[in-house]
Amino acid sequence: MTNNVDLPTIPTKRYFNLQEVCELAQVKPEQLVQWQKQEGRLIGKGGNHFTRLDVIKIRQLHHGISDATQNMLDEWGNPIISNQEMRDELKKMLSNIEKTLAI
C-alpha cells in the first residue's frame, strides 16, 4: 500500500473542489469521474464540492486499487492485458492458492 507520507497533507478546510481533490489524492480528474461513472457512486456533495472525508476515501480507493493492480492498467485505468492473459494469470494465482492450502 502506498505510504501516506508520499501524499500531500490535506489542508484544514471544509470543502474542496475537484482539482484540489485530484491533487491531494494524486489522481487525474478524468480518472475520478470515470471511476464514479463505472461504480455508480458519487463521492462528494454533488457538483464540485468534496469534504475532507471524501478526500480520504478517494485516497484509500485510488492507492488501494492502484497498488493491487500495479502495471496492469494504463493511465486511464483500462487493462493493458487481454482477457485471455488475465484468465491465465488468475488460473496461476488460484493454482498457487490451492497448493498453499493443500500443504
N, CA, C and O atoms as a Tinker XYZ file with bonds, in Angstrom:
   412  protein
     1  N      0.853000   -1.185000    0.000000    73     2
     2  CA     0.000000    0.000000    0.000000    64     1     3
     3  C      0.887000    1.233000    0.000000    63     2     4     5
     4  O      1.940000    1.250000    0.637000    81     3
     5  N      0.471000    2.233000   -0.695000    73     3     6
     6  CA     1.237000    3.472000   -0.773000    64     5     7
     7  C      1.264000    4.143000    0.593000    63     6     8     9
     8  O      0.240000    4.232000    1.270000    81     7
     9  N      2.398000    4.597000    0.978000    73     7    10
    10  CA     2.559000    5.252000    2.259000    64     9    11
    11  C      1.973000    6.654000    2.189000    63    10    12    13
    12  O      2.188000    7.371000    1.211000    81    11
    13  N      1.239000    7.044000    3.213000    73    11    14
    14  CA     0.623000    8.371000    3.233000    64    13    15
    15  C      1.652000    9.489000    3.251000    63    14    16    17
    16  O      1.323000   10.635000    2.944000    81    15
    17  N      2.897000    9.173000    3.607000    73    15    18
    18  CA     3.949000   10.190000    3.608000    64    17    19
    19  C      4.162000   10.717000    2.192000    63    18    20    21
    20  O      4.569000   11.864000    2.009000    81    19
    21  N      3.886000    9.877000    1.190000    73    19    22
    22  CA     4.060000   10.271000   -0.201000    64    21    23
    23  C      2.970000   11.229000   -0.684000    63    22    24    25
    24  O      3.140000   11.891000   -1.708000    81    23
    25  N      1.873000   11.308000    0.033000    73    23    26
    26  CA     0.743000   12.133000   -0.376000    64    25    27
    27  C      0.810000   13.504000    0.285000    63    26    28    29
    28  O      1.330000   13.640000    1.392000    81    27
    29  N      0.285000   14.520000   -0.395000    73    27    30
    30  CA     0.277000   15.863000    0.207000    64    29    31
    31  C     -0.615000   15.905000    1.453000    63    30    32    33
    32  O     -1.574000   15.142000    1.572000    81    31
    33  N     -0.287000   16.791000    2.358000    73    31    34
    34  CA    -1.092000   16.994000    3.558000    64    33    35
    35  C     -2.435000   17.612000    3.166000    63    34    36    37
    36  O     -2.495000   18.513000    2.329000    81    35
    37  N     -3.505000   17.117000    3.779000    73    35    38
    38  CA    -4.836000   17.654000    3.483000    64    37    39
    39  C     -5.022000   18.936000    4.293000    63    38    40    41
    40  O     -4.963000   18.904000    5.522000    81    39
    41  N     -5.247000   20.063000    3.613000    73    39    42
    42  CA    -5.435000   21.329000    4.331000    64    41    43
    43  C     -6.696000   21.299000    5.216000    63    42    44    45
    44  O     -7.631000   20.535000    4.976000    81    43
    45  N     -6.683000   22.140000    6.220000    73    43    46
    46  CA    -7.836000   22.246000    7.102000    64    45    47
    47  C     -8.835000   23.212000    6.484000    63    46    48    49
    48  O     -8.758000   24.424000    6.682000    81    47
    49  N     -9.760000   22.656000    5.743000    73    47    50
    50  CA   -10.847000   23.443000    5.173000    64    49    51
    51  C    -12.063000   22.547000    5.036000    63    50    52    53
    52  O    -11.944000   21.322000    5.060000    81    51
    53  N    -13.206000   23.142000    4.896000    73    51    54
    54  CA   -14.451000   22.385000    4.898000    64    53    55
    55  C    -14.729000   21.692000    3.575000    63    54    56    57
    56  O    -15.119000   20.524000    3.557000    81    55
    57  N    -14.534000   22.398000    2.467000    73    55    58
    58  CA   -14.830000   21.829000    1.157000    64    57    59
    59  C    -13.646000   22.001000    0.214000    63    58    60    61
    60  O    -12.856000   22.938000    0.335000    81    59
    61  N    -13.549000   21.072000   -0.726000    73    59    62
    62  CA   -12.503000   21.084000   -1.741000    64    61    63
    63  C    -13.158000   20.990000   -3.106000    63    62    64    65
    64  O    -14.209000   20.366000   -3.250000    81    63
    65  N    -12.546000   21.604000   -4.108000    73    63    66
    66  CA   -13.072000   21.459000   -5.462000    64    65    67
    67  C    -12.433000   20.229000   -6.115000    63    66    68    69
    68  O    -11.533000   19.618000   -5.538000    81    67
    69  N    -12.886000   19.872000   -7.292000    73    67    70
    70  CA   -12.423000   18.673000   -7.983000    64    69    71
    71  C    -10.913000   18.698000   -8.192000    63    70    72    73
    72  O    -10.237000   17.698000   -7.950000    81    71
    73  N    -10.386000   19.823000   -8.637000    73    71    74
    74  CA    -8.948000   19.927000   -8.898000    64    73    75
    75  C     -8.145000   19.714000   -7.617000    63    74    76    77
    76  O     -7.131000   19.017000   -7.632000    81    75
    77  N     -8.584000   20.301000   -6.522000    73    75    78
    78  CA    -7.875000   20.138000   -5.247000    64    77    79
    79  C     -7.888000   18.680000   -4.793000    63    78    80    81
    80  O     -6.871000   18.156000   -4.339000    81    79
    81  N     -9.043000   18.031000   -4.919000    73    79    82
    82  CA    -9.168000   16.630000   -4.520000    64    81    83
    83  C     -8.218000   15.763000   -5.341000    63    82    84    85
    84  O     -7.536000   14.891000   -4.804000    81    83
    85  N     -8.183000   16.012000   -6.634000    73    83    86
    86  CA    -7.316000   15.223000   -7.510000    64    85    87
    87  C     -5.847000   15.425000   -7.170000    63    86    88    89
    88  O     -5.066000   14.474000   -7.215000    81    87
    89  N     -5.466000   16.631000   -6.834000    73    87    90
    90  CA    -4.082000   16.894000   -6.442000    64    89    91
    91  C     -3.757000   16.199000   -5.124000    63    90    92    93
    92  O     -2.679000   15.625000   -4.974000    81    91
    93  N     -4.683000   16.248000   -4.171000    73    91    94
    94  CA    -4.457000   15.642000   -2.861000    64    93    95
    95  C     -4.434000   14.115000   -2.927000    63    94    96    97
    96  O     -3.723000   13.475000   -2.152000    81    95
    97  N     -5.201000   13.531000   -3.838000    73    95    98
    98  CA    -5.255000   12.070000   -3.971000    64    97    99
    99  C     -4.318000   11.562000   -5.059000    63    98   100   101
   100  O     -4.154000   10.354000   -5.230000    81    99
   101  N     -3.713000   12.472000   -5.782000    73    99   102
   102  CA    -2.799000   12.156000   -6.878000    64   101   103
   103  C     -3.486000   11.296000   -7.947000    63   102   104   105
   104  O     -2.964000   10.264000   -8.368000    81   103
   105  N     -4.666000   11.750000   -8.369000    73   103   106
   106  CA    -5.392000   11.117000   -9.470000    64   105   107
   107  C     -5.738000   12.197000  -10.489000    63   106   108   109
   108  O     -5.774000   13.385000  -10.166000    81   107
   109  N     -5.985000   11.776000  -11.695000    73   107   110
   110  CA    -6.418000   12.711000  -12.733000    64   109   111
   111  C     -7.923000   12.914000  -12.599000    63   110   112   113
   112  O     -8.645000   11.981000  -12.246000    81   111
   113  N     -8.407000   14.136000  -12.882000    73   111   114
   114  CA    -9.852000   14.380000  -12.795000    64   113   115
   115  C    -10.651000   13.399000  -13.654000    63   114   116   117
   116  O    -11.727000   12.951000  -13.257000    81   115
   117  N    -10.119000   13.068000  -14.834000    73   115   118
   118  CA   -10.820000   12.139000  -15.726000    64   117   119
   119  C    -10.953000   10.761000  -15.088000    63   118   120   121
   120  O    -11.972000   10.090000  -15.253000    81   119
   121  N     -9.905000   10.337000  -14.347000    73   119   122
   122  CA    -9.947000    9.041000  -13.681000    64   121   123
   123  C    -11.022000    9.013000  -12.605000    63   122   124   125
   124  O    -11.761000    8.036000  -12.478000    81   123
   125  N    -11.105000   10.083000  -11.835000    73   123   126
   126  CA   -12.098000   10.139000  -10.763000    64   125   127
   127  C    -13.503000   10.128000  -11.337000    63   126   128   129
   128  O    -14.367000    9.399000  -10.849000    81   127
   129  N    -13.740000   10.923000  -12.361000    73   127   130
   130  CA   -15.059000   10.986000  -12.988000    64   129   131
   131  C    -15.410000    9.633000  -13.602000    63   130   132   133
   132  O    -16.536000    9.158000  -13.460000    81   131
   133  N    -14.441000    9.009000  -14.289000    73   131   134
   134  CA   -14.685000    7.707000  -14.909000    64   133   135
   135  C    -14.981000    6.653000  -13.840000    63   134   136   137
   136  O    -15.890000    5.841000  -14.010000    81   135
   137  N    -14.228000    6.659000  -12.752000    73   135   138
   138  CA   -14.455000    5.709000  -11.674000    64   137   139
   139  C    -15.867000    5.869000  -11.107000    63   138   140   141
   140  O    -16.564000    4.881000  -10.879000    81   139
   141  N    -16.279000    7.104000  -10.883000    73   139   142
   142  CA   -17.607000    7.345000  -10.331000    64   141   143
   143  C    -18.691000    6.840000  -11.272000    63   142   144   145
   144  O    -19.692000    6.285000  -10.818000    81   143
   145  N    -18.506000    7.025000  -12.585000    73   143   146
   146  CA   -19.492000    6.541000  -13.553000    64   145   147
   147  C    -19.534000    5.022000  -13.574000    63   146   148   149
   148  O    -20.614000    4.433000  -13.608000    81   147
   149  N    -18.363000    4.377000  -13.553000    73   147   150
   150  CA   -18.302000    2.918000  -13.595000    64   149   151
   151  C    -18.892000    2.288000  -12.350000    63   150   152   153
   152  O    -19.600000    1.285000  -12.430000    81   151
   153  N    -18.605000    2.867000  -11.214000    73   151   154
   154  CA   -19.066000    2.308000   -9.949000    64   153   155
   155  C    -20.495000    2.708000   -9.607000    63   154   156   157
   156  O    -21.118000    2.112000   -8.728000    81   155
   157  N    -21.005000    3.699000  -10.290000    73   155   158
   158  CA   -22.349000    4.167000   -9.994000    64   157   159
   159  C    -22.442000    4.872000   -8.656000    63   158   160   161
   160  O    -23.516000    4.970000   -8.063000    81   159
   161  N    -21.311000    5.359000   -8.191000    73   159   162
   162  CA   -21.261000    6.062000   -6.901000    64   161   163
   163  C    -20.853000    7.504000   -7.132000    63   162   164   165
   164  O    -20.064000    7.809000   -8.026000    81   163
   165  N    -21.387000    8.357000   -6.337000    73   163   166
   166  CA   -20.997000    9.762000   -6.407000    64   165   167
   167  C    -20.392000   10.139000   -5.070000    63   166   168   169
   168  O    -21.071000   10.139000   -4.043000    81   167
   169  N    -19.120000   10.458000   -5.096000    73   167   170
   170  CA   -18.451000   10.907000   -3.879000    64   169   171
   171  C    -18.474000   12.421000   -3.902000    63   170   172   173
   172  O    -18.220000   13.041000   -4.935000    81   171
   173  N    -18.772000   12.999000   -2.785000    73   171   174
   174  CA   -18.814000   14.452000   -2.699000    64   173   175
   175  C    -20.233000   14.941000   -2.511000    63   174   176   177
   176  O    -21.175000   14.153000   -2.429000    81   175
   177  N    -20.369000   16.236000   -2.445000    73   175   178
   178  CA   -21.666000   16.870000   -2.197000    64   177   179
   179  C    -22.382000   17.200000   -3.489000    63   178   180   181
   180  O    -23.308000   18.011000   -3.503000    81   179
   181  N    -21.957000   16.575000   -4.572000    73   179   182
   182  CA   -22.553000   16.889000   -5.863000    64   181   183
   183  C    -21.849000   18.077000   -6.472000    63   182   184   185
   184  O    -21.300000   18.928000   -5.772000    81   183
   185  N    -21.874000   18.116000   -7.757000    73   183   186
   186  CA   -21.204000   19.226000   -8.428000    64   185   187
   187  C    -19.717000   19.180000   -8.193000    63   186   188   189
   188  O    -19.045000   18.230000   -8.594000    81   187
   189  N    -19.208000   20.185000   -7.555000    73   187   190
   190  CA   -17.765000   20.336000   -7.412000    64   189   191
   191  C    -17.350000   20.523000   -5.961000    63   190   192   193
   192  O    -16.359000   21.200000   -5.689000    81   191
   193  N    -18.093000   19.935000   -5.020000    73   191   194
   194  CA   -17.798000   20.110000   -3.604000    64   193   195
   195  C    -17.496000   18.764000   -2.950000    63   194   196   197
   196  O    -18.320000   17.851000   -2.988000    81   195
   197  N    -16.315000   18.645000   -2.352000    73   195   198
   198  CA   -15.898000   17.436000   -1.667000    64   197   199
   199  C    -15.479000   17.800000   -0.248000    63   198   200   201
   200  O    -14.912000   18.866000   -0.009000    81   199
   201  N    -15.763000   16.903000    0.687000    73   199   202
   202  CA   -15.358000   17.124000    2.077000    64   201   203
   203  C    -14.007000   16.482000    2.332000    63   202   204   205
   204  O    -13.477000   15.771000    1.479000    81   203
   205  N    -13.462000   16.733000    3.493000    73   203   206
   206  CA   -12.195000   16.122000    3.900000    64   205   207
   207  C    -12.312000   14.598000    3.910000    63   206   208   209
   208  O    -11.386000   13.901000    3.494000    81   207
   209  N    -13.440000   14.085000    4.380000    73   207   210
   210  CA   -13.681000   12.643000    4.405000    64   209   211
   211  C    -13.707000   12.076000    2.985000    63   210   212   213
   212  O    -13.210000   10.974000    2.748000    81   211
   213  N    -14.281000   12.821000    2.043000    73   211   214
   214  CA   -14.281000   12.391000    0.638000    64   213   215
   215  C    -12.851000   12.265000    0.114000    63   214   216   217
   216  O    -12.527000   11.313000   -0.597000    81   215
   217  N    -12.006000   13.220000    0.464000    73   215   218
   218  CA   -10.605000   13.188000    0.028000    64   217   219
   219  C     -9.930000   11.929000    0.570000    63   218   220   221
   220  O     -9.199000   11.254000   -0.155000    81   219
   221  N    -10.170000   11.616000    1.824000    73   219   222
   222  CA    -9.567000   10.431000    2.440000    64   221   223
   223  C    -10.064000    9.162000    1.755000    63   222   224   225
   224  O     -9.274000    8.259000    1.477000    81   223
   225  N    -11.362000    9.085000    1.481000    73   223   226
   226  CA   -11.928000    7.910000    0.797000    64   225   227
   227  C    -11.319000    7.732000   -0.580000    63   226   228   229
   228  O    -10.961000    6.618000   -0.962000    81   227
   229  N    -11.198000    8.816000   -1.328000    73   227   230
   230  CA   -10.647000    8.745000   -2.684000    64   229   231
   231  C     -9.186000    8.309000   -2.632000    63   230   232   233
   232  O     -8.741000    7.516000   -3.463000    81   231
   233  N     -8.441000    8.826000   -1.657000    73   231   234
   234  CA    -7.044000    8.397000   -1.495000    64   233   235
   235  C     -6.973000    6.893000   -1.242000    63   234   236   237
   236  O     -6.181000    6.186000   -1.866000    81   235
   237  N     -7.802000    6.417000   -0.329000    73   235   238
   238  CA    -7.782000    4.994000    0.009000    64   237   239
   239  C     -8.170000    4.144000   -1.195000    63   238   240   241
   240  O     -7.530000    3.133000   -1.484000    81   239
   241  N     -9.199000    4.552000   -1.878000    73   239   242
   242  CA    -9.639000    3.797000   -3.052000    64   241   243
   243  C     -8.571000    3.782000   -4.131000    63   242   244   245
   244  O     -8.218000    2.724000   -4.653000    81   243
   245  N     -8.062000    4.949000   -4.460000    73   243   246
   246  CA    -7.078000    5.040000   -5.539000    64   245   247
   247  C     -5.819000    4.244000   -5.216000    63   246   248   249
   248  O     -5.367000    3.444000   -6.035000    81   247
   249  N     -5.260000    4.451000   -4.057000    73   247   250
   250  CA    -3.993000    3.817000   -3.748000    64   249   251
   251  C     -4.172000    2.346000   -3.412000    63   250   252   253
   252  O     -3.265000    1.549000   -3.655000    81   251
   253  N     -5.299000    1.973000   -2.869000    73   251   254
   254  CA    -5.562000    0.552000   -2.635000    64   253   255
   255  C     -5.712000   -0.197000   -3.938000    63   254   256   257
   256  O     -5.181000   -1.297000   -4.092000    81   255
   257  N     -6.420000    0.382000   -4.862000    73   255   258
   258  CA    -6.634000   -0.248000   -6.161000    64   257   259
   259  C     -5.357000   -0.193000   -6.990000    63   258   260   261
   260  O     -4.986000   -1.195000   -7.602000    81   259
   261  N     -4.688000    0.929000   -7.026000    73   259   262
   262  CA    -3.502000    1.041000   -7.877000    64   261   263
   263  C     -2.383000    0.140000   -7.393000    63   262   264   265
   264  O     -1.626000   -0.379000   -8.213000    81   263
   265  N     -2.249000   -0.068000   -6.077000    73   263   266
   266  CA    -1.213000   -0.968000   -5.578000    64   265   267
   267  C     -1.525000   -2.415000   -5.942000    63   266   268   269
   268  O     -0.620000   -3.188000   -6.257000    81   267
   269  N     -2.797000   -2.780000   -5.898000    73   267   270
   270  CA    -3.186000   -4.151000   -6.192000    64   269   271
   271  C     -3.085000   -4.476000   -7.671000    63   270   272   273
   272  O     -2.897000   -5.636000   -8.037000    81   271
   273  N     -3.206000   -3.472000   -8.524000    73   271   274
   274  CA    -3.205000   -3.704000   -9.970000    64   273   275
   275  C     -2.015000   -3.045000  -10.650000    63   274   276   277
   276  O     -2.080000   -2.700000  -11.829000    81   275
   277  N     -0.943000   -2.874000   -9.917000    73   275   278
   278  CA     0.235000   -2.197000  -10.459000    64   277   279
   279  C      0.680000   -2.857000  -11.761000    63   278   280   281
   280  O      0.743000   -4.083000  -11.856000    81   279
   281  N      0.979000   -2.053000  -12.737000    73   279   282
   282  CA     1.437000   -2.481000  -14.059000    64   281   283
   283  C      0.376000   -3.252000  -14.841000    63   282   284   285
   284  O      0.713000   -3.884000  -15.842000    81   283
   285  N     -0.883000   -3.225000  -14.428000    73   283   286
   286  CA    -1.933000   -3.925000  -15.148000    64   285   287
   287  C     -2.917000   -2.967000  -15.803000    63   286   288   289
   288  O     -3.780000   -3.393000  -16.570000    81   287
   289  N     -2.794000   -1.674000  -15.505000    73   287   290
   290  CA    -3.712000   -0.688000  -16.047000    64   289   291
   291  C     -2.941000    0.418000  -16.751000    63   290   292   293
   292  O     -1.826000    0.765000  -16.360000    81   291
   293  N     -3.559000    0.968000  -17.803000    73   291   294
   294  CA    -2.930000    2.106000  -18.461000    64   293   295
   295  C     -3.259000    3.376000  -17.688000    63   294   296   297
   296  O     -3.875000    3.311000  -16.624000    81   295
   297  N     -2.857000    4.515000  -18.206000    73   295   298
   298  CA    -3.066000    5.774000  -17.483000    64   297   299
   299  C     -4.531000    6.139000  -17.305000    63   298   300   301
   300  O     -4.857000    6.984000  -16.471000    81   299
   301  N     -5.431000    5.511000  -18.081000    73   299   302
   302  CA    -6.865000    5.789000  -17.968000    64   301   303
   303  C     -7.578000    4.741000  -17.125000    63   302   304   305
   304  O     -8.795000    4.802000  -16.954000    81   303
   305  N     -6.824000    3.780000  -16.597000    73   303   306
   306  CA    -7.425000    2.761000  -15.758000    64   305   307
   307  C     -7.955000    1.563000  -16.522000    63   306   308   309
   308  O     -8.677000    0.741000  -15.957000    81   307
   309  N     -7.609000    1.448000  -17.805000    73   307   310
   310  CA    -8.051000    0.319000  -18.616000    64   309   311
   311  C     -7.009000   -0.793000  -18.577000    63   310   312   313
   312  O     -5.812000   -0.514000  -18.502000    81   311
   313  N     -7.450000   -2.055000  -18.626000    73   311   314
   314  CA    -6.486000   -3.163000  -18.600000    64   313   315
   315  C     -5.529000   -3.098000  -19.785000    63   314   316   317
   316  O     -5.931000   -2.772000  -20.902000    81   315
   317  N     -4.267000   -3.408000  -19.533000    73   315   318
   318  CA    -3.288000   -3.409000  -20.619000    64   317   319
   319  C     -2.989000   -4.826000  -21.091000    63   318   320   321
   320  O     -2.146000   -5.026000  -21.966000    81   319
   321  N     -3.672000   -5.804000  -20.518000    73   319   322
   322  CA    -3.513000   -7.175000  -20.981000    64   321   323
   323  C     -4.850000   -7.665000  -21.515000    63   322   324   325
   324  O     -5.905000   -7.124000  -21.186000    81   323
   325  N     -4.784000   -8.699000  -22.344000    73   323   326
   326  CA    -6.020000   -9.225000  -22.939000    64   325   327
   327  C     -6.817000  -10.027000  -21.920000    63   326   328   329
   328  O     -6.313000  -10.376000  -20.853000    81   327
   329  N     -8.049000  -10.311000  -22.259000    73   327   330
   330  CA    -8.894000  -11.118000  -21.380000    64   329   331
   331  C     -8.285000  -12.490000  -21.137000    63   330   332   333
   332  O     -8.315000  -13.002000  -20.018000    81   331
   333  N     -7.734000  -13.083000  -22.190000    73   331   334
   334  CA    -7.138000  -14.418000  -22.046000    64   333   335
   335  C     -5.919000  -14.376000  -21.131000    63   334   336   337
   336  O     -5.723000  -15.272000  -20.310000    81   335
   337  N     -5.099000  -13.334000  -21.274000    73   335   338
   338  CA    -3.936000  -13.194000  -20.389000    64   337   339
   339  C     -4.385000  -13.038000  -18.938000    63   338   340   341
   340  O     -3.761000  -13.585000  -18.029000    81   339
   341  N     -5.456000  -12.299000  -18.729000    73   339   342
   342  CA    -5.981000  -12.121000  -17.383000    64   341   343
   343  C     -6.470000  -13.457000  -16.828000    63   342   344   345
   344  O     -6.200000  -13.785000  -15.672000    81   343
   345  N     -7.191000  -14.232000  -17.646000    73   343   346
   346  CA    -7.660000  -15.546000  -17.206000    64   345   347
   347  C     -6.489000  -16.446000  -16.819000    63   346   348   349
   348  O     -6.526000  -17.124000  -15.793000    81   347
   349  N     -5.448000  -16.443000  -17.656000    73   347   350
   350  CA    -4.273000  -17.268000  -17.374000    64   349   351
   351  C     -3.609000  -16.862000  -16.063000    63   350   352   353
   352  O     -3.214000  -17.720000  -15.273000    81   351
   353  N     -3.487000  -15.561000  -15.830000    73   351   354
   354  CA    -2.895000  -15.073000  -14.585000    64   353   355
   355  C     -3.746000  -15.479000  -13.376000    63   354   356   357
   356  O     -3.213000  -15.892000  -12.345000    81   355
   357  N     -5.054000  -15.359000  -13.510000    73   355   358
   358  CA    -5.944000  -15.739000  -12.408000    64   357   359
   359  C     -5.875000  -17.237000  -12.131000    63   358   360   361
   360  O     -5.941000  -17.655000  -10.974000    81   359
   361  N     -5.742000  -18.054000  -13.181000    73   359   362
   362  CA    -5.598000  -19.511000  -13.003000    64   361   363
   363  C     -4.312000  -19.827000  -12.251000    63   362   364   365
   364  O     -4.299000  -20.688000  -11.372000    81   363
   365  N     -3.226000  -19.130000  -12.597000    73   363   366
   366  CA    -1.967000  -19.336000  -11.888000    64   365   367
   367  C     -2.107000  -18.981000  -10.412000    63   366   368   369
   368  O     -1.624000  -19.699000   -9.536000    81   367
   369  N     -2.774000  -17.865000  -10.154000    73   367   370
   370  CA    -2.969000  -17.439000   -8.772000    64   369   371
   371  C     -3.795000  -18.458000   -8.003000    63   370   372   373
   372  O     -3.470000  -18.801000   -6.866000    81   371
   373  N     -4.859000  -18.939000   -8.625000    73   371   374
   374  CA    -5.715000  -19.936000   -7.990000    64   373   375
   375  C     -4.941000  -21.222000   -7.724000    63   374   376   377
   376  O     -5.086000  -21.831000   -6.664000    81   375
   377  N     -4.125000  -21.629000   -8.679000    73   375   378
   378  CA    -3.308000  -22.828000   -8.506000    64   377   379
   379  C     -2.357000  -22.666000   -7.323000    63   378   380   381
   380  O     -2.191000  -23.586000   -6.523000    81   379
   381  N     -1.742000  -21.506000   -7.218000    73   379   382
   382  CA    -0.828000  -21.240000   -6.097000    64   381   383
   383  C     -1.558000  -21.257000   -4.763000    63   382   384   385
   384  O     -1.031000  -21.760000   -3.771000    81   383
   385  N     -2.748000  -20.720000   -4.736000    73   383   386
   386  CA    -3.556000  -20.713000   -3.508000    64   385   387
   387  C     -3.908000  -22.142000   -3.121000    63   386   388   389
   388  O     -3.786000  -22.527000   -1.958000    81   387
   389  N     -4.350000  -22.935000   -4.113000    73   387   390
   390  CA    -4.725000  -24.324000   -3.836000    64   389   391
   391  C     -3.526000  -25.121000   -3.332000    63   390   392   393
   392  O     -3.672000  -25.929000   -2.415000    81   391
   393  N     -2.334000  -24.909000   -3.917000    73   391   394
   394  CA    -1.141000  -25.595000   -3.461000    64   393   395
   395  C     -0.814000  -25.215000   -2.026000    63   394   396   397
   396  O     -0.466000  -26.069000   -1.212000    81   395
   397  N     -0.928000  -23.943000   -1.726000    73   395   398
   398  CA    -0.637000  -23.464000   -0.375000    64   397   399
   399  C     -1.616000  -24.051000    0.635000    63   398   400   401
   400  O     -1.211000  -24.448000    1.728000    81   399
   401  N     -2.874000  -24.110000    0.290000    73   399   402
   402  CA    -3.888000  -24.653000    1.196000    64   401   403
   403  C     -3.752000  -26.171000    1.374000    63   402   404   405
   404  O     -4.134000  -26.715000    2.411000    81   403
   405  N     -3.212000  -26.842000    0.371000    73   403   406
   406  CA    -3.057000  -28.305000    0.442000    64   405   407
   407  C     -1.922000  -28.717000    1.363000    63   406   408   409
   408  O     -1.876000  -29.858000    1.823000    81   407
   409  N     -1.013000  -27.799000    1.632000    73   407   410
   410  CA     0.154000  -28.128000    2.472000    64   409   411
   411  C     -0.224000  -28.240000    3.909000    63   410   412
   412  O      0.630000  -28.510000    4.753000    81   411
